[in-house]
């Protein structure tokens, strides 16, 4: 796995922990890296993702609510909700990462950590969000 892929995986796990425990961002990041030292190359990106998602949570959740018809955010599985937040954050802020990469990575996280229908759900919602943002599959930029 590439550095950004492992960073996204770590970020998802930290976001899940924050959601589950209510710990603050700094505590969750510190606890995670103490338990799983991980790849130094991806660590900075993971920390940026976690901080960015938490700082922009209200804006991200608003976009997810708008795109996930008939689903209340509070009723979504924690993994799905946080994979969506992570993907939405990258779609909004990381224009150097192509739309297809953001969606593929979020779907893979949902497959790996979520339930049977998680990947389809995450893909559908993020696809709508990407469309709403005008992000196209032809976006150019560094991979990953």
N, CA, C and O atoms as CSV, one atom per row, in Angstrom:
chain,resi,resn,atom,element,x,y,z
A,1,UNK,N,N,0.837,-1.188,0.000
A,1,UNK,CA,C,0.000,0.000,0.000
A,1,UNK,C,C,0.874,1.241,0.000
A,1,UNK,O,O,1.952,1.262,0.594
A,2,UNK,N,N,0.391,2.272,-0.674
A,2,UNK,CA,C,1.109,3.527,-0.722
A,2,UNK,C,C,0.955,4.311,0.568
A,2,UNK,O,O,0.110,4.000,1.407
A,3,UNK,N,N,1.783,5.330,0.713
A,3,UNK,CA,C,1.785,6.134,1.938
A,3,UNK,C,C,0.432,6.813,2.174
A,3,UNK,O,O,-0.051,6.860,3.306
A,4,UNK,N,N,-0.173,7.333,1.115
A,4,UNK,CA,C,-1.463,8.002,1.310
A,4,UNK,C,C,-2.579,7.011,1.603
A,4,UNK,O,O,-3.509,7.326,2.345
A,5,UNK,N,N,-2.496,5.841,1.038
A,5,UNK,CA,C,-3.505,4.815,1.338
A,5,UNK,C,C,-3.441,4.430,2.805
A,5,UNK,O,O,-4.473,4.351,3.472
A,6,UNK,N,N,-2.247,4.191,3.311
A,6,UNK,CA,C,-2.116,3.847,4.725
A,6,UNK,C,C,-2.468,5.040,5.610
A,6,UNK,O,O,-2.981,4.861,6.714
A,7,UNK,N,N,-2.197,6.247,5.137
A,7,UNK,CA,C,-2.573,7.449,5.894
A,7,UNK,C,C,-4.092,7.566,6.003
A,7,UNK,O,O,-4.617,7.905,7.064
A,8,UNK,N,N,-4.792,7.286,4.911
A,8,UNK,CA,C,-6.261,7.339,4.948
A,8,UNK,C,C,-6.821,6.275,5.894
A,8,UNK,O,O,-7.785,6.521,6.619
A,9,UNK,N,N,-6.214,5.112,5.876
A,9,UNK,CA,C,-6.649,4.042,6.766
A,9,UNK,C,C,-6.458,4.467,8.228
A,9,UNK,O,O,-7.350,4.283,9.056
A,10,UNK,N,N,-5.301,5.028,8.531
A,10,UNK,CA,C,-5.033,5.502,9.893
A,10,UNK,C,C,-5.999,6.621,10.270
A,10,UNK,O,O,-6.518,6.649,11.386
A,11,UNK,N,N,-6.238,7.544,9.339
A,11,UNK,CA,C,-7.156,8.655,9.606
A,11,UNK,C,C,-8.561,8.136,9.899
A,11,UNK,O,O,-9.219,8.619,10.821
A,12,UNK,N,N,-9.021,7.165,9.128
A,12,UNK,CA,C,-10.347,6.597,9.364
A,12,UNK,C,C,-10.422,5.986,10.758
A,12,UNK,O,O,-11.411,6.167,11.468
A,13,UNK,N,N,-9.390,5.273,11.142
A,13,UNK,CA,C,-9.382,4.646,12.468
A,13,UNK,C,C,-9.396,5.704,13.572
A,13,UNK,O,O,-10.076,5.533,14.584
A,14,UNK,N,N,-8.656,6.786,13.386
A,14,UNK,CA,C,-8.656,7.861,14.384
A,14,UNK,C,C,-10.012,8.554,14.443
A,14,UNK,O,O,-10.511,8.846,15.530
A,15,UNK,N,N,-10.608,8.817,13.291
A,15,UNK,CA,C,-11.930,9.454,13.261
A,15,UNK,C,C,-12.977,8.564,13.912
A,15,UNK,O,O,-13.854,9.051,14.625
A,16,UNK,N,N,-12.888,7.277,13.669
A,16,UNK,CA,C,-13.793,6.323,14.313
A,16,UNK,C,C,-13.634,6.397,15.833
A,16,UNK,O,O,-14.624,6.422,16.564
A,17,UNK,N,N,-12.394,6.433,16.300
A,17,UNK,CA,C,-12.129,6.498,17.738
A,17,UNK,C,C,-12.678,7.785,18.349
A,17,UNK,O,O,-13.255,7.762,19.436
A,18,UNK,N,N,-12.501,8.890,17.661
A,18,UNK,CA,C,-13.039,10.169,18.152
A,18,UNK,C,C,-14.551,10.084,18.252
A,18,UNK,O,O,-15.144,10.513,19.241
A,19,UNK,N,N,-15.169,9.529,17.222
A,19,UNK,CA,C,-16.628,9.364,17.187
A,19,UNK,C,C,-17.104,8.465,18.329
A,19,UNK,O,O,-18.133,8.737,18.947
A,20,UNK,N,N,-16.367,7.411,18.604
A,20,UNK,CA,C,-16.778,6.424,19.605
A,20,UNK,C,C,-16.515,6.883,21.035
A,20,UNK,O,O,-17.307,6.600,21.934
A,21,UNK,N,N,-15.404,7.593,21.250
A,21,UNK,CA,C,-14.998,7.927,22.615
A,21,UNK,C,C,-15.282,9.369,23.003
A,21,UNK,O,O,-15.401,9.688,24.187
A,22,UNK,N,N,-15.390,10.242,22.004
A,22,UNK,CA,C,-15.556,11.652,22.308
A,22,UNK,C,C,-14.249,12.341,22.670
A,22,UNK,O,O,-14.254,13.511,23.053
A,23,UNK,N,N,-13.115,11.625,22.554
A,23,UNK,CA,C,-11.811,12.242,22.821
A,23,UNK,C,C,-11.571,13.383,21.846
A,23,UNK,O,O,-12.133,13.414,20.750
A,24,UNK,N,N,-10.728,14.319,22.262
A,24,UNK,CA,C,-10.393,15.401,21.343
A,24,UNK,C,C,-9.374,14.902,20.315
A,24,UNK,O,O,-8.796,13.825,20.459
A,25,UNK,N,N,-9.177,15.697,19.300
A,25,UNK,CA,C,-8.334,15.310,18.166
A,25,UNK,C,C,-6.908,15.000,18.606
A,25,UNK,O,O,-6.352,13.965,18.239
A,26,UNK,N,N,-6.318,15.897,19.391
A,26,UNK,CA,C,-4.926,15.693,19.799
A,26,UNK,C,C,-4.752,14.407,20.596
A,26,UNK,O,O,-3.770,13.687,20.419
A,27,UNK,N,N,-5.703,14.125,21.466
A,27,UNK,CA,C,-5.633,12.901,22.275
A,27,UNK,C,C,-5.759,11.665,21.385
A,27,UNK,O,O,-5.016,10.697,21.549
A,28,UNK,N,N,-6.695,11.703,20.449
A,28,UNK,CA,C,-6.893,10.558,19.550
A,28,UNK,C,C,-5.660,10.305,18.685
A,28,UNK,O,O,-5.255,9.157,18.498
A,29,UNK,N,N,-5.072,11.363,18.164
A,29,UNK,CA,C,-3.870,11.221,17.339
A,29,UNK,C,C,-2.724,10.657,18.176
A,29,UNK,O,O,-2.039,9.725,17.755
A,30,UNK,N,N,-2.526,11.221,19.347
A,30,UNK,CA,C,-1.452,10.754,20.232
A,30,UNK,C,C,-1.649,9.283,20.612
A,30,UNK,O,O,-0.710,8.489,20.548
A,31,UNK,N,N,-2.860,8.930,21.004
A,31,UNK,CA,C,-3.147,7.539,21.386
A,31,UNK,C,C,-2.913,6.580,20.225
A,31,UNK,O,O,-2.338,5.507,20.401
A,32,UNK,N,N,-3.369,6.981,19.027
A,32,UNK,CA,C,-3.242,6.100,17.861
A,32,UNK,C,C,-1.780,5.818,17.547
A,32,UNK,O,O,-1.387,4.662,17.393
A,33,UNK,N,N,-0.975,6.870,17.451
A,33,UNK,CA,C,0.414,6.675,17.053
A,33,UNK,C,C,1.235,5.996,18.153
A,33,UNK,O,O,2.239,5.348,17.860
A,34,UNK,N,N,0.821,6.136,19.403
A,34,UNK,CA,C,1.505,5.429,20.486
A,34,UNK,C,C,1.255,3.923,20.357
A,34,UNK,O,O,2.160,3.119,20.579
A,35,UNK,N,N,0.034,3.551,20.000
A,35,UNK,CA,C,-0.326,2.134,19.868
A,35,UNK,C,C,0.155,1.520,18.547
A,35,UNK,O,O,0.581,0.365,18.513
A,36,UNK,N,N,0.086,2.293,17.471
A,36,UNK,CA,C,0.449,1.812,16.136
A,36,UNK,C,C,1.390,2.814,15.482
A,36,UNK,O,O,0.935,3.676,14.731
A,37,UNK,N,N,2.683,2.724,15.746
A,37,UNK,CA,C,3.615,3.738,15.249
A,37,UNK,C,C,3.524,4.021,13.754
A,37,UNK,O,O,3.686,5.169,13.341
A,38,UNK,N,N,3.272,3.017,12.944
A,38,UNK,CA,C,3.001,3.230,11.526
A,38,UNK,C,C,4.127,3.849,10.723
A,38,UNK,O,O,5.239,4.063,11.205
A,39,UNK,N,N,3.787,4.125,9.482
A,39,UNK,CA,C,4.695,4.652,8.477
A,39,UNK,C,C,4.867,6.160,8.662
A,39,UNK,O,O,3.895,6.912,8.578
A,40,UNK,N,N,6.084,6.595,8.909
A,40,UNK,CA,C,6.347,8.019,9.125
A,40,UNK,C,C,5.959,8.861,7.918
A,40,UNK,O,O,5.547,10.011,8.069
A,41,UNK,N,N,6.088,8.295,6.720
A,41,UNK,CA,C,5.775,9.040,5.501
A,41,UNK,C,C,4.291,9.406,5.437
A,41,UNK,O,O,3.949,10.509,5.011
A,42,UNK,N,N,3.424,8.514,5.848
A,42,UNK,CA,C,1.998,8.777,5.782
A,42,UNK,C,C,1.429,9.436,7.016
A,42,UNK,O,O,0.284,9.889,7.007
A,43,UNK,N,N,2.200,9.496,8.066
A,43,UNK,CA,C,1.707,10.015,9.339
A,43,UNK,C,C,1.250,11.469,9.242
A,43,UNK,O,O,0.180,11.818,9.742
A,44,UNK,N,N,2.041,12.302,8.613
A,44,UNK,CA,C,1.690,13.723,8.488
A,44,UNK,C,C,0.382,13.899,7.711
A,44,UNK,O,O,-0.461,14.712,8.091
A,45,UNK,N,N,0.215,13.145,6.635
A,45,UNK,CA,C,-1.010,13.246,5.841
A,45,UNK,C,C,-2.211,12.767,6.660
A,45,UNK,O,O,-3.279,13.376,6.610
A,46,UNK,N,N,-2.038,11.689,7.406
A,46,UNK,CA,C,-3.125,11.178,8.247
A,46,UNK,C,C,-3.534,12.230,9.277
A,46,UNK,O,O,-4.722,12.482,9.475
A,47,UNK,N,N,-2.558,12.834,9.925
A,47,UNK,CA,C,-2.850,13.850,10.939
A,47,UNK,C,C,-3.561,15.054,10.312
A,47,UNK,O,O,-4.487,15.605,10.906
A,48,UNK,N,N,-3.132,15.460,9.123
A,48,UNK,CA,C,-3.789,16.577,8.423
A,48,UNK,C,C,-5.239,16.229,8.120
A,48,UNK,O,O,-6.131,17.057,8.303
A,49,UNK,N,N,-5.474,15.007,7.656
A,49,UNK,CA,C,-6.839,14.589,7.345
A,49,UNK,C,C,-7.726,14.618,8.584
A,49,UNK,O,O,-8.837,15.148,8.547
A,50,UNK,N,N,-7.239,14.053,9.672
A,50,UNK,CA,C,-8.033,13.999,10.899
A,50,UNK,C,C,-8.344,15.414,11.391
A,50,UNK,O,O,-9.493,15.723,11.707
A,51,UNK,N,N,-7.331,16.263,11.456
A,51,UNK,CA,C,-7.550,17.642,11.923
A,51,UNK,C,C,-8.504,18.389,11.001
A,51,UNK,O,O,-9.391,19.103,11.469
A,52,UNK,N,N,-8.325,18.227,9.697
A,52,UNK,CA,C,-9.182,18.910,8.732
A,52,UNK,C,C,-10.625,18.447,8.808
A,52,UNK,O,O,-11.545,19.264,8.785
A,53,UNK,N,N,-10.828,17.135,8.898
A,53,UNK,CA,C,-12.196,16.597,8.992
A,53,UNK,C,C,-12.874,17.110,10.251
A,53,UNK,O,O,-14.037,17.512,10.206
A,54,UNK,N,N,-12.172,17.102,11.360
A,54,UNK,CA,C,-12.793,17.552,12.615
A,54,UNK,C,C,-13.057,19.057,12.594
A,54,UNK,O,O,-14.087,19.508,13.097
A,55,UNK,N,N,-12.147,19.836,12.021
A,55,UNK,CA,C,-12.341,21.289,11.955
A,55,UNK,C,C,-13.524,21.649,11.058
A,55,UNK,O,O,-14.257,22.595,11.345
A,56,UNK,N,N,-13.708,20.903,9.981
A,56,UNK,CA,C,-14.765,21.195,9.008
A,56,UNK,C,C,-15.979,20.280,9.158
A,56,UNK,O,O,-16.788,20.171,8.237
A,57,UNK,N,N,-16.112,19.627,10.303
A,57,UNK,CA,C,-17.147,18.597,10.487
A,57,UNK,C,C,-18.547,19.097,10.141
A,57,UNK,O,O,-19.293,18.391,9.463
A,58,UNK,N,N,-18.916,20.273,10.580
A,58,UNK,CA,C,-20.277,20.773,10.326
A,58,UNK,C,C,-20.520,20.945,8.824
A,58,UNK,O,O,-21.580,20.578,8.317
A,59,UNK,N,N,-19.551,21.495,8.127
A,59,UNK,CA,C,-19.681,21.696,6.675
A,59,UNK,C,C,-19.715,20.351,5.944
A,59,UNK,O,O,-20.503,20.167,5.016
A,60,UNK,N,N,-18.876,19.430,6.357
A,60,UNK,CA,C,-18.847,18.105,5.731
A,60,UNK,C,C,-20.156,17.367,5.970
A,60,UNK,O,O,-20.729,16.786,5.047
A,61,UNK,N,N,-20.624,17.394,7.206
A,61,UNK,CA,C,-21.863,16.704,7.545
A,61,UNK,C,C,-23.043,17.282,6.774
A,61,UNK,O,O,-23.945,16.546,6.373
A,62,UNK,N,N,-23.040,18.578,6.568
A,62,UNK,CA,C,-24.111,19.219,5.788
A,62,UNK,C,C,-24.130,18.683,4.353
A,62,UNK,O,O,-25.193,18.378,3.812
A,63,UNK,N,N,-22.970,18.574,3.753
A,63,UNK,CA,C,-22.877,18.038,2.380
A,63,UNK,C,C,-23.305,16.575,2.327
A,63,UNK,O,O,-23.989,16.154,1.394
A,64,UNK,N,N,-22.898,15.807,3.331
A,64,UNK,CA,C,-23.257,14.385,3.372
A,64,UNK,C,C,-24.765,14.231,3.540
A,64,UNK,O,O,-25.383,13.399,2.876
A,65,UNK,N,N,-25.356,15.027,4.422
A,65,UNK,CA,C,-26.816,14.971,4.617
A,65,UNK,C,C,-27.548,15.272,3.313
A,65,UNK,O,O,-28.517,14.597,2.964
A,66,UNK,N,N,-27.081,16.281,2.605
A,66,UNK,CA,C,-27.738,16.671,1.354
A,66,UNK,C,C,-27.639,15.579,0.294
A,66,UNK,O,O,-28.554,15.409,-0.511
A,67,UNK,N,N,-26.539,14.845,0.291
A,67,UNK,CA,C,-26.308,13.829,-0.740
A,67,UNK,C,C,-26.851,12.454,-0.369
A,67,UNK,O,O,-27.025,11.604,-1.241
A,68,UNK,N,N,-27.117,12.230,0.904
A,68,UNK,CA,C,-27.558,10.895,1.351
A,68,UNK,C,C,-29.052,10.925,1.647
A,68,UNK,O,O,-29.480,10.926,2.801
A,69,UNK,N,N,-29.811,10.949,0.596
A,69,UNK,CA,C,-31.262,11.026,0.714
A,69,UNK,C,C,-31.794,9.887,1.577
A,69,UNK,O,O,-31.380,8.736,1.444
A,70,UNK,N,N,-32.716,10.237,2.459
A,70,UNK,CA,C,-33.386,9.271,3.329
A,70,UNK,C,C,-32.482,8.630,4.376
A,70,UNK,O,O,-32.857,7.620,4.972
A,71,UNK,N,N,-31.313,9.189,4.608
A,71,UNK,CA,C,-30.404,8.666,5.632
A,71,UNK,C,C,-30.025,9.793,6.577
A,71,UNK,O,O,-29.473,10.808,6.152
A,72,UNK,N,N,-30.318,9.616,7.849
A,72,UNK,CA,C,-29.859,10.573,8.849
A,72,UNK,C,C,-28.417,10.232,9.195
A,72,UNK,O,O,-28.071,9.064,9.370
A,73,UNK,N,N,-27.597,11.235,9.292
A,73,UNK,CA,C,-26.180,11.051,9.578
A,73,UNK,C,C,-25.976,10.266,10.875
A,73,UNK,O,O,-25.097,9.408,10.956
A,74,UNK,N,N,-26.782,10.559,11.872
A,74,UNK,CA,C,-26.661,9.914,13.172
A,74,UNK,C,C,-26.997,8.421,13.117
A,74,UNK,O,O,-26.583,7.662,13.994
A,75,UNK,N,N,-27.732,8.003,12.111
A,75,UNK,CA,C,-28.124,6.596,11.977
A,75,UNK,C,C,-27.143,5.788,11.127
A,75,UNK,O,O,-27.221,4.561,11.082
A,76,UNK,N,N,-26.227,6.472,10.459
A,76,UNK,CA,C,-25.236,5.765,9.644
A,76,UNK,C,C,-24.255,5.037,10.548
A,76,UNK,O,O,-23.984,5.470,11.668
A,77,UNK,N,N,-23.732,3.936,10.054
A,77,UNK,CA,C,-22.677,3.234,10.782
A,77,UNK,C,C,-21.470,4.161,10.917
A,77,UNK,O,O,-21.183,4.949,10.015
A,78,UNK,N,N,-20.771,4.067,12.038
A,78,UNK,CA,C,-19.617,4.959,12.279
A,78,UNK,C,C,-18.581,4.888,11.162
A,78,UNK,O,O,-18.033,5.909,10.748
A,79,UNK,N,N,-18.320,3.691,10.682
A,79,UNK,CA,C,-17.334,3.552,9.599
A,79,UNK,C,C,-17.817,4.285,8.359
A,79,UNK,O,O,-17.061,5.046,7.755
A,80,UNK,N,N,-19.068,4.064,7.972
A,80,UNK,CA,C,-19.610,4.716,6.784
A,80,UNK,C,C,-19.566,6.236,6.929
A,80,UNK,O,O,-19.120,6.947,6.028
A,81,UNK,N,N,-20.030,6.714,8.062
A,81,UNK,CA,C,-20.081,8.160,8.317
A,81,UNK,C,C,-18.689,8.773,8.232
A,81,UNK,O,O,-18.515,9.840,7.642
A,82,UNK,N,N,-17.703,8.109,8.814
A,82,UNK,CA,C,-16.355,8.668,8.811
A,82,UNK,C,C,-15.637,8.480,7.483
A,82,UNK,O,O,-14.811,9.315,7.113
A,83,UNK,N,N,-15.926,7.416,6.764
A,83,UNK,CA,C,-15.387,7.274,5.403
A,83,UNK,C,C,-15.956,8.372,4.508
A,83,UNK,O,O,-15.250,8.917,3.661
A,84,UNK,N,N,-17.236,8.693,4.699
A,84,UNK,CA,C,-17.853,9.775,3.937
A,84,UNK,C,C,-17.253,11.128,4.290
A,84,UNK,O,O,-17.004,11.951,3.409
A,85,UNK,N,N,-17.023,11.356,5.560
A,85,UNK,CA,C,-16.405,12.623,5.982
A,85,UNK,C,C,-15.011,12.756,5.388
A,85,UNK,O,O,-14.635,13.819,4.895
A,86,UNK,N,N,-14.259,11.682,5.437
A,86,UNK,CA,C,-12.901,11.689,4.907
A,86,UNK,C,C,-12.906,11.950,3.397
A,86,UNK,O,O,-12.159,12.795,2.904
A,87,UNK,N,N,-13.747,11.223,2.678
A,87,UNK,CA,C,-13.833,11.418,1.232
A,87,UNK,C,C,-14.336,12.800,0.859
A,87,UNK,O,O,-13.826,13.418,-0.077
A,88,UNK,N,N,-15.328,13.288,1.582
A,88,UNK,CA,C,-15.870,14.622,1.308
A,88,UNK,C,C,-14.812,15.687,1.566
A,88,UNK,O,O,-14.681,16.639,0.797
A,89,UNK,N,N,-14.067,15.526,2.638
A,89,UNK,CA,C,-12.990,16.473,2.943
A,89,UNK,C,C,-11.963,16.512,1.809
A,89,UNK,O,O,-11.543,17.586,1.379
A,90,UNK,N,N,-11.568,15.340,1.334
A,90,UNK,CA,C,-10.587,15.315,0.247
A,90,UNK,C,C,-11.158,15.901,-1.034
A,90,UNK,O,O,-10.450,16.599,-1.760
A,91,UNK,N,N,-12.423,15.630,-1.322
A,91,UNK,CA,C,-13.036,16.211,-2.519
A,91,UNK,C,C,-13.062,17.737,-2.436
A,91,UNK,O,O,-12.855,18.422,-3.438
A,92,UNK,N,N,-13.316,18.258,-1.256
A,92,UNK,CA,C,-13.401,19.712,-1.067
A,92,UNK,C,C,-12.037,20.395,-1.056
A,92,UNK,O,O,-11.885,21.487,-1.602
A,93,UNK,N,N,-11.056,19.764,-0.444
A,93,UNK,CA,C,-9.806,20.480,-0.164
A,93,UNK,C,C,-8.594,19.988,-0.938
A,93,UNK,O,O,-7.613,20.720,-1.074
A,94,UNK,N,N,-8.640,18.784,-1.439
A,94,UNK,CA,C,-7.465,18.210,-2.094
A,94,UNK,C,C,-7.703,18.076,-3.597
A,94,UNK,O,O,-7.876,16.975,-4.121
A,95,UNK,N,N,-7.709,19.202,-4.263
A,95,UNK,CA,C,-7.952,19.185,-5.709
A,95,UNK,C,C,-6.790,18.555,-6.471
A,95,UNK,O,O,-6.920,18.264,-7.660
A,96,UNK,N,N,-5.654,18.341,-5.802
A,96,UNK,CA,C,-4.528,17.654,-6.427
A,96,UNK,C,C,-4.750,16.148,-6.493
A,96,UNK,O,O,-4.035,15.443,-7.206
A,97,UNK,N,N,-5.746,15.651,-5.747
A,97,UNK,CA,C,-6.063,14.227,-5.765
A,97,UNK,C,C,-7.277,14.037,-6.675
A,97,UNK,O,O,-8.335,14.604,-6.403
A,98,UNK,N,N,-7.152,13.258,-7.740
A,98,UNK,CA,C,-8.266,13.070,-8.672
A,98,UNK,C,C,-9.508,12.496,-7.999
A,98,UNK,O,O,-9.421,11.719,-7.048
A,99,UNK,N,N,-10.651,12.894,-8.513
A,99,UNK,CA,C,-11.941,12.419,-8.008
A,99,UNK,C,C,-11.967,10.890,-7.899
A,99,UNK,O,O,-12.376,10.341,-6.876
A,100,UNK,N,N,-11.529,10.217,-8.954
A,100,UNK,CA,C,-11.574,8.754,-8.974
A,100,UNK,C,C,-10.747,8.153,-7.847
A,100,UNK,O,O,-11.135,7.137,-7.270
A,101,UNK,N,N,-9.615,8.766,-7.526
A,101,UNK,CA,C,-8.767,8.264,-6.450
A,101,UNK,C,C,-9.472,8.433,-5.108
A,101,UNK,O,O,-9.477,7.514,-4.290
A,102,UNK,N,N,-10.066,9.600,-4.880
A,102,UNK,CA,C,-10.778,9.847,-3.623
A,102,UNK,C,C,-11.893,8.822,-3.452
A,102,UNK,O,O,-12.019,8.208,-2.392
A,103,UNK,N,N,-12.701,8.636,-4.490
A,103,UNK,CA,C,-13.810,7.686,-4.396
A,103,UNK,C,C,-13.318,6.255,-4.224
A,103,UNK,O,O,-13.834,5.522,-3.381
A,104,UNK,N,N,-12.335,5.854,-5.006
A,104,UNK,CA,C,-11.804,4.485,-4.907
A,104,UNK,C,C,-11.244,4.200,-3.516
A,104,UNK,O,O,-11.488,3.135,-2.950
A,105,UNK,N,N,-10.500,5.145,-2.974
A,105,UNK,CA,C,-9.901,4.950,-1.653
A,105,UNK,C,C,-10.984,4.855,-0.575
A,105,UNK,O,O,-10.894,4.004,0.309
A,106,UNK,N,N,-11.994,5.708,-0.635
A,106,UNK,CA,C,-13.074,5.675,0.357
A,106,UNK,C,C,-13.858,4.372,0.252
A,106,UNK,O,O,-14.227,3.784,1.269
A,107,UNK,N,N,-14.111,3.924,-0.960
A,107,UNK,CA,C,-14.832,2.666,-1.165
A,107,UNK,C,C,-14.015,1.496,-0.621
A,107,UNK,O,O,-14.573,0.592,0.001
A,108,UNK,N,N,-12.725,1.501,-0.845
A,108,UNK,CA,C,-11.870,0.427,-0.321
A,108,UNK,C,C,-11.861,0.418,1.204
A,108,UNK,O,O,-11.872,-0.650,1.817
A,109,UNK,N,N,-11.840,1.597,1.819
A,109,UNK,CA,C,-11.913,1.666,3.279
A,109,UNK,C,C,-13.243,1.096,3.773
A,109,UNK,O,O,-13.283,0.361,4.759
A,110,UNK,N,N,-14.322,1.439,3.084
A,110,UNK,CA,C,-15.645,0.935,3.461
A,110,UNK,C,C,-15.708,-0.585,3.304
A,110,UNK,O,O,-16.298,-1.269,4.141
A,111,UNK,N,N,-15.106,-1.116,2.241
A,111,UNK,CA,C,-15.072,-2.567,2.048
A,111,UNK,C,C,-14.288,-3.241,3.162
A,111,UNK,O,O,-14.695,-4.274,3.693
A,112,UNK,N,N,-13.164,-2.644,3.503
A,112,UNK,CA,C,-12.265,-3.263,4.475
A,112,UNK,C,C,-12.814,-3.216,5.897
A,112,UNK,O,O,-12.690,-4.180,6.652
A,113,UNK,N,N,-13.424,-2.078,6.255
A,113,UNK,CA,C,-13.821,-1.885,7.645
A,113,UNK,C,C,-15.329,-1.879,7.876
A,113,UNK,O,O,-15.777,-2.027,9.014
A,114,UNK,N,N,-16.113,-1.711,6.824
A,114,UNK,CA,C,-17.559,-1.565,6.983
A,114,UNK,C,C,-18.327,-2.854,6.782
A,114,UNK,O,O,-17.762,-3.946,6.721
A,115,UNK,N,N,-19.640,-2.687,6.680
A,115,UNK,CA,C,-20.530,-3.823,6.480
A,115,UNK,C,C,-20.660,-4.190,5.010
A,115,UNK,O,O,-19.978,-3.631,4.150
A,116,UNK,N,N,-21.547,-5.138,4.738
A,116,UNK,CA,C,-21.723,-5.671,3.388
A,116,UNK,C,C,-22.118,-4.604,2.367
A,116,UNK,O,O,-21.676,-4.655,1.219
A,117,UNK,N,N,-22.933,-3.653,2.768
A,117,UNK,CA,C,-23.431,-2.629,1.839
A,117,UNK,C,C,-22.665,-1.307,1.932
A,117,UNK,O,O,-22.970,-0.362,1.204
A,118,UNK,N,N,-21.685,-1.238,2.811
A,118,UNK,CA,C,-20.972,0.016,3.059
A,118,UNK,C,C,-20.326,0.600,1.811
A,118,UNK,O,O,-20.437,1.798,1.551
A,119,UNK,N,N,-19.659,-0.238,1.046
A,119,UNK,CA,C,-18.927,0.286,-0.112
A,119,UNK,C,C,-19.873,0.897,-1.143
A,119,UNK,O,O,-19.568,1.943,-1.717
A,120,UNK,N,N,-21.008,0.260,-1.383
A,120,UNK,CA,C,-21.984,0.806,-2.341
A,120,UNK,C,C,-22.553,2.119,-1.837
A,120,UNK,O,O,-22.696,3.076,-2.598
A,121,UNK,N,N,-22.877,2.163,-0.557
A,121,UNK,CA,C,-23.429,3.372,0.045
A,121,UNK,C,C,-22.435,4.525,-0.039
A,121,UNK,O,O,-22.785,5.619,-0.482
A,122,UNK,N,N,-21.204,4.283,0.382
A,122,UNK,CA,C,-20.164,5.311,0.359
A,122,UNK,C,C,-19.918,5.780,-1.072
A,122,UNK,O,O,-19.795,6.981,-1.314
A,123,UNK,N,N,-19.846,4.859,-2.011
A,123,UNK,CA,C,-19.625,5.227,-3.405
A,123,UNK,C,C,-20.754,6.120,-3.925
A,123,UNK,O,O,-20.493,7.145,-4.554
A,124,UNK,N,N,-21.988,5.741,-3.669
A,124,UNK,CA,C,-23.119,6.508,-4.159
A,124,UNK,C,C,-23.172,7.913,-3.592
A,124,UNK,O,O,-23.394,8.875,-4.328
A,125,UNK,N,N,-22.970,8.038,-2.297
A,125,UNK,CA,C,-23.030,9.361,-1.658
A,125,UNK,C,C,-21.866,10.230,-2.123
A,125,UNK,O,O,-22.067,11.395,-2.465
A,126,UNK,N,N,-20.662,9.685,-2.139
A,126,UNK,CA,C,-19.509,10.489,-2.567
A,126,UNK,C,C,-19.597,10.873,-4.037
A,126,UNK,O,O,-19.152,11.952,-4.428
A,127,UNK,N,N,-20.168,9.997,-4.848
A,127,UNK,CA,C,-20.349,10.324,-6.261
A,127,UNK,C,C,-21.268,11.541,-6.405
A,127,UNK,O,O,-20.998,12.433,-7.209
A,128,UNK,N,N,-22.347,11.575,-5.629
A,128,UNK,CA,C,-23.252,12.739,-5.648
A,128,UNK,C,C,-22.552,13.998,-5.171
A,128,UNK,O,O,-22.717,15.067,-5.758
A,129,UNK,N,N,-21.771,13.873,-4.108
A,129,UNK,CA,C,-21.049,15.036,-3.583
A,129,UNK,C,C,-20.048,15.546,-4.617
A,129,UNK,O,O,-19.946,16.753,-4.837
A,130,UNK,N,N,-19.314,14.642,-5.249
A,130,UNK,CA,C,-18.346,15.035,-6.279
A,130,UNK,C,C,-19.055,15.741,-7.433
A,130,UNK,O,O,-18.563,16.748,-7.942
A,131,UNK,N,N,-20.204,15.217,-7.846
A,131,UNK,CA,C,-20.986,15.868,-8.903
A,131,UNK,C,C,-21.410,17.269,-8.480
A,131,UNK,O,O,-21.284,18.223,-9.247
A,132,UNK,N,N,-21.920,17.388,-7.239
A,132,UNK,CA,C,-22.348,18.687,-6.724
A,132,UNK,C,C,-21.207,19.694,-6.680
A,132,UNK,O,O,-21.414,20.892,-6.876
A,133,UNK,N,N,-20.009,19.200,-6.421
A,133,UNK,CA,C,-18.830,20.071,-6.366
A,133,UNK,C,C,-18.247,20.359,-7.747
A,133,UNK,O,O,-17.366,21.207,-7.888
A,134,UNK,N,N,-18.737,19.653,-8.763
A,134,UNK,CA,C,-18.199,19.834,-10.108
A,134,UNK,C,C,-16.872,19.129,-10.318
A,134,UNK,O,O,-16.155,19.425,-11.273
A,135,UNK,N,N,-16.537,18.188,-9.423
A,135,UNK,CA,C,-15.301,17.417,-9.595
A,135,UNK,C,C,-15.545,16.370,-10.670
A,135,UNK,O,O,-16.497,15.593,-10.589
A,136,UNK,N,N,-14.679,16.355,-11.677
A,136,UNK,CA,C,-14.819,15.448,-12.799
A,136,UNK,C,C,-13.773,14.352,-12.752
A,136,UNK,O,O,-12.721,14.509,-12.132
A,137,UNK,N,N,-14.071,13.229,-13.417
A,137,UNK,CA,C,-13.104,12.147,-13.507
A,137,UNK,C,C,-11.851,12.557,-14.254
A,137,UNK,O,O,-10.817,11.897,-14.149
A,138,UNK,N,N,-11.938,13.628,-14.999
A,138,UNK,CA,C,-10.787,14.070,-15.783
A,138,UNK,C,C,-9.862,14.988,-14.991
A,138,UNK,O,O,-8.897,15.520,-15.539
A,139,UNK,N,N,-10.159,15.180,-13.673
A,139,UNK,CA,C,-9.272,16.009,-12.852
A,139,UNK,C,C,-7.850,15.458,-12.962
A,139,UNK,O,O,-7.626,14.249,-12.921
A,140,UNK,N,N,-6.927,16.353,-13.099
A,140,UNK,CA,C,-5.518,15.975,-13.199
A,140,UNK,C,C,-4.794,16.329,-11.909
A,140,UNK,O,O,-5.177,17.269,-11.212
A,141,UNK,N,N,-3.774,15.592,-11.602
A,141,UNK,CA,C,-2.979,15.862,-10.408
A,141,UNK,C,C,-2.196,14.641,-10.037
A,141,UNK,O,O,-2.380,13.581,-10.635
A,142,UNK,N,N,-1.317,14.764,-9.056
A,142,UNK,CA,C,-0.548,13.597,-8.625
A,142,UNK,C,C,-1.458,12.501,-8.125
A,142,UNK,O,O,-2.466,12.785,-7.478
A,143,UNK,N,N,-1.134,11.284,-8.402
A,143,UNK,CA,C,-1.954,10.158,-7.961
A,143,UNK,C,C,-1.791,9.967,-6.470
A,143,UNK,O,O,-0.716,10.183,-5.912
A,144,UNK,N,N,-2.878,9.559,-5.832
A,144,UNK,CA,C,-2.792,9.062,-4.508
A,144,UNK,C,C,-3.171,9.900,-3.419
A,144,UNK,O,O,-3.102,9.481,-2.264
